[in-house]
Every structure is written in structure tokens, then in C-alpha cells.
């Protein structure tokens, strides 16, 4: 279970229908583009993955709030490239929604 800390509280990152629709619009190439970027641990897409992964909590965190938390975590050296890679892959490529597609690649 991937988690991310927002405003001092840890939240589970999980995709739902709204998240999938959002992410498919973020990356050129739709779901295949997203899967590729997630597999690479792309930092720009990471921000969107975390944002989308928080939707199911209903807290309505803004994208800017998520980016600020990510920036702070990197500055505090509590989030590194390996973390980004692992979270991207756990939330997207290991998710129920994308798993079969990833396995076919």
C-alpha cells in the first residue's frame, strides 16, 4: 500500500474511477503513456499520480498543495528518486485497473 504524507497526516494512495479519468488526460498517449511514465518514475507525472491517488479520500487537496508537499519532502530529504519510482509503480502499474495492461506489455 503506497502512502503519502499531506499536512502532517499519512494517506493511502489508491486509484478510483475519477483518478483514472484524470490521469488519462494528464499524459499524452492515455493509459499506455501513463504506464510508461509511471514505470520510469517520472517526477512530473509523480505529482499527478499522488494527487489522483488522494481523490478517494474526498479531501479535495489541490494539485498545488500536493506539489508543495512533494517539494518540501525532497528539500527535507524524506523523498528521493527511489521513493518516487516505487510509489509511481505501486499506485499505477500494480493497481487493479492497469495491472493486466502492464502484464501484456
C-alpha positions in Angstrom: 0.0 0.0 0.0 1.5 3.3 -1.1 1.1 6.2 1.1 1.9 9.9 1.1 2.0 12.5 3.9 -0.2 15.6 3.4 -0.3 18.3 6.0 1.3 16.0 8.6 -1.1 13.1 8.1 -0.3 9.9 6.1 -2.8 9.0 3.4 -3.2 5.8 1.4 -2.8 6.4 -2.4 -5.4 4.5 -4.4 -7.0 4.9 -7.8 -10.7 5.2 -8.4 -12.7 6.0 -11.5 -12.2 9.7 -11.1 -8.5 9.2 -10.6 -8.2 7.1 -13.8 -10.1 9.7 -15.9 -7.8 12.5 -14.5 -4.6 10.6 -15.2 -5.6 9.5 -18.7 -5.8 13.2 -19.6 -2.5 14.2 -17.9 -0.2 12.2 -20.1 -0.1 12.1 -23.9 -0.9 8.6 -25.0 -3.6 7.9 -22.4 -3.2 4.8 -20.3 -0.2 3.5 -22.2 1.6 6.8 -21.9 0.8 6.9 -18.2 2.0 3.4 -17.6 5.3 4.2 -19.4 5.9 7.4 -17.3 5.0 5.6 -14.1 7.4 2.7 -14.9 10.1 5.4 -15.4 9.3 7.2 -12.1 8.8 10.4 -14.0 8.8 13.3 -11.4 6.3 15.5 -13.2 3.8 12.6 -13.5 4.5 11.6 -9.9 2.9 14.8 -8.7 -0.3 13.9 -10.7 -0.2 10.3 -9.5 -0.1 11.4 -5.9 -2.8 14.0 -6.5 -5.1 11.4 -8.2 -4.3 8.8 -5.6 -5.7 11.1 -2.9 -9.1 11.6 -4.7 -10.7 8.7 -2.9 -10.3 10.4 0.4 -12.7 13.2 -0.6 -10.4 15.8 1.0 -10.1 17.8 -2.3 -6.4 18.5 -2.0 -5.4 20.9 -4.7 -2.6 20.0 -7.2 -0.6 22.9 -5.9 -0.9 21.6 -2.3 0.4 18.2 -3.5 3.3 19.8 -5.3 4.2 21.9 -2.3 4.3 18.8 -0.1 6.5 16.9 -2.6 8.8 19.9 -2.9 9.1 20.1 0.9 9.7 16.3 1.2 12.5 16.5 -1.3 14.0 19.5 0.5 13.8 17.7 3.8 15.4 14.6 2.2 12.5 12.4 3.1 11.5 11.7 -0.5 14.1 10.5 -3.1 14.1 9.2 -6.6 13.7 5.6 -5.5 10.6 6.6 -3.5 9.1 8.3 -6.5 9.8 5.3 -8.7 8.3 2.9 -6.1 5.2 5.0 -5.5 4.5 5.5 -9.2 4.8 1.8 -9.8 2.7 0.7 -6.8 -0.1 3.2 -7.5 -0.3 2.8 -11.3 1.4 -0.3 -12.6 0.4 -2.6 -9.7 -3.1 -1.2 -9.5 -6.1 -3.4 -10.2 -7.1 -1.1 -13.1 -3.8 -1.1 -15.0 -2.3 -4.5 -13.9 -3.5 -6.6 -16.8 -2.4 -4.0 -19.3 1.0 -3.8 -17.8 1.4 -7.6 -17.8 0.6 -7.6 -21.6 3.4 -5.2 -22.2 
